[in-house]
Amino acid sequence: MFSGVQSLFVSLLGLNLTLTLAAPFIGECPDISGLIVDLPNLADYMGRWYEIYRVPNFEVGQEFVFATYTLENSPYGTYVQVNNTGFGWVDGYSGIVGMAIQPNPPMAALIVSFSGYPSQSATAPNYNIISLDLSSYALIYSCDREGGLGSVDAWILSRTNSLPGDVIADLKGLLASLGVEVGNMHATVQSDYYCPVA
């Protein structure tokens, strides 16, 4: 859900590579153009979304994760304020605020950016909604490829802090069809005590 992907710098055989802290793979990103849903009224997507599952990423150690989206206006146009919050057992709650734009409405392919992170220079959608029930769940997918390496981010979000098992199974099935190792997805801990219902 923190789409401002942080970077890990490694040296391999004398080459400096920049990898996103997401699920790495070798190969091409799948074509998801036919899967991205339409979202003609972005305001319908606003509000709180709870993270139910995620591909292991930069949110290591974060539980009770939720995002609050708010539609805002600026002299440059309408954008979404993205407020991501999570709970770490050592540091308690922490969060980050960024922004998102919908460059090609009604396609639900957003560009999310966070100042000070690599995503601040993103020019292509990195938050693609590929399955959506506005009152219940959203499935987010992003695949990026640099050189011969690729990385995948994916999140199952919910309007409440839980989802029925059959819905989760269907969403994981869609991710599996895109090559995501769904067995490695992290089940985010949620609780009314730590993550109160909005």
C-alpha positions in Angstrom: 0.0 0.0 0.0 3.0 2.5 0.6 3.4 3.0 -3.1 6.4 5.2 -2.6 8.7 2.3 -3.1 12.0 2.6 -1.3 15.1 1.4 -3.0 17.8 -1.0 -2.0 21.2 -0.5 -3.5 23.3 -3.5 -4.1 26.5 -4.3 -6.0 26.5 -7.5 -8.1 29.5 -8.4 -10.3 30.6 -4.8 -10.2 27.3 -3.5 -11.4 25.2 -1.2 -9.3 21.6 -2.2 -9.5 18.6 -0.4 -8.0 15.9 -2.8 -6.8 12.6 -2.0 -5.3 11.7 -3.7 -2.1 9.0 -5.7 -3.7 8.7 -9.3 -5.0 11.6 -9.6 -7.5 11.4 -11.8 -10.7 13.2 -12.2 -14.0 11.1 -11.8 -17.1 8.5 -9.5 -18.5 5.6 -7.8 -16.7 2.2 -9.3 -17.7 -0.2 -7.2 -19.8 -2.9 -6.0 -17.4 -4.5 -3.4 -19.6 -7.6 -5.6 -20.0 -7.9 -6.0 -16.2 -7.7 -2.5 -15.0 -11.2 -1.5 -13.9 -13.0 1.8 -14.7 -13.4 4.3 -11.9 -15.4 7.2 -13.5 -16.0 8.9 -10.2 -12.8 9.0 -8.2 -14.7 10.4 -5.2 -16.3 6.9 -4.8 -13.0 5.4 -3.9 -12.2 7.9 -1.2 -12.2 7.0 2.5 -10.5 4.4 4.5 -9.2 1.1 3.1 -7.6 -1.6 5.4 -4.8 -3.8 4.2 -5.7 -7.5 4.3 -2.8 -9.0 2.4 0.3 -7.7 0.7 3.2 -8.9 -1.3 6.3 -8.6 1.0 7.7 -5.2 0.6 9.0 -2.1 2.4 6.3 -2.4 5.0 8.3 -5.0 7.0 7.2 -5.1 10.6 4.0 -3.1 9.9 0.7 -4.4 11.0 -2.8 -2.8 11.4 -2.1 -1.0 8.1 -4.7 1.3 6.6 -4.9 4.1 4.0 -7.1 7.1 4.0 -7.8 8.7 0.7 -9.1 12.3 0.4 -10.0 14.1 -2.8 -8.3 17.5 -2.9 -8.1 20.4 -5.3 -5.0 22.5 -6.2 -4.3 25.1 -8.8 -3.0 22.2 -11.0 -6.1 20.2 -10.7 -7.7 17.5 -8.6 -5.6 14.9 -6.8 -5.9 12.3 -4.1 -4.2 12.9 -0.8 -2.8 9.5 0.3 -2.3 9.0 4.0 -0.8 5.6 4.8 -0.7 4.5 8.5 0.8 1.3 10.1 1.7 0.0 13.5 5.1 -1.3 14.4 5.6 -3.2 17.7 8.7 -1.1 18.5 7.8 2.4 17.3 4.0 2.4 17.5 2.1 4.1 14.8 3.9 5.7 11.8 2.6 7.1 8.6 3.5 8.8 5.3 1.4 11.3 3.3 1.6 11.4 -0.5 -0.5 12.1 -3.5 -2.1 10.3 -6.4 -3.4 11.3 -9.7 -5.6 9.5 -12.3 -4.0 10.4 -15.6 -6.4 8.6 -17.9 -9.9 8.5 -16.5 -12.0 6.5 -16.2 -9.1 3.9 -16.0 -8.3 3.1 -12.4 -4.6 3.3 -13.1 -3.1 5.9 -10.7 0.3 7.4 -10.2 1.1 7.5 -6.5 4.1 9.4 -5.3 5.7 10.3 -2.0 8.2 13.1 -1.7 11.7 12.0 -1.0 11.2 8.4 -2.3 11.8 7.0 -5.8 8.1 7.2 -6.6 8.3 11.0 -6.6 9.5 10.8 -10.1 7.0 8.2 -11.3 5.5 8.9 -14.7 3.6 5.7 -15.3 0.8 4.2 -13.2 2.0 2.3 -10.2 -1.3 1.7 -8.5 -3.6 -0.3 -10.8 -6.9 -1.4 -9.5 -7.7 -4.8 -11.2 -10.7 -5.9 -9.2 -13.0 -3.6 -7.3 -16.2 -3.6 -5.2 -16.5 -0.1 -3.9 -18.3 -1.2 -0.8 -16.1 -4.1 0.0 -12.7 -4.8 -1.6 -10.0 -3.5 -3.9 -7.2 -5.5 -5.6 -4.1 -3.4 -6.4 -1.3 -4.6 -8.7 1.9 -3.0 -10.0 4.8 -4.4 -12.0 7.9 -2.6 -12.8 10.9 -3.7 -14.8 14.4 -2.3 -14.8 17.1 -4.0 -16.9 16.5 -7.7 -16.7 14.9 -7.6 -13.3 11.3 -6.9 -12.4 9.4 -6.3 -9.2 5.8 -6.8 -8.2 3.7 -5.1 -5.6 0.1 -6.2 -4.8 -2.4 -5.5 -2.1 -5.8 -6.8 -1.1 -7.7 -4.0 0.6 -11.0 -3.9 2.3 -13.5 -1.3 3.5 -13.6 -3.2 6.8 -10.7 -4.8 8.7 -11.6 -8.3 7.4 -12.8 -10.0 4.3 -14.7 -13.3 3.7 -12.4 -16.2 2.8 -14.0 -16.8 -0.5 -13.4 -13.2 -1.6 -9.8 -13.5 -0.6 -9.4 -16.8 -2.5 -10.9 -15.2 -5.7 -8.6 -12.2 -5.5 -5.5 -14.4 -4.8 -6.6 -16.5 -7.8 -6.4 -13.4 -10.0 -3.0 -12.5 -8.7 -1.8 -16.1 -9.2 -2.9 -15.9 -12.8 -0.5 -12.9 -13.1 2.4 -15.0 -11.7 2.3 -13.6 -8.1 3.5 -16.1 -5.5 0.3 -15.8 -3.4 1.6 -18.3 -0.9 4.2 -15.8 0.1 1.8 -12.9 0.6 1.7 -11.4 4.1 -1.6 -11.6 6.0 -1.7 -8.2 7.7 -2.9 -8.3 11.3 -6.0 -6.2 11.9 -7.8 -5.4 15.1 -10.6 -3.1 16.2 -8.3 -2.2 19.2 -5.2 -1.2 17.2 -6.9 -0.1 14.0 -10.3 1.3 15.0 -13.1 1.2 12.4 -13.5 4.7 10.8 
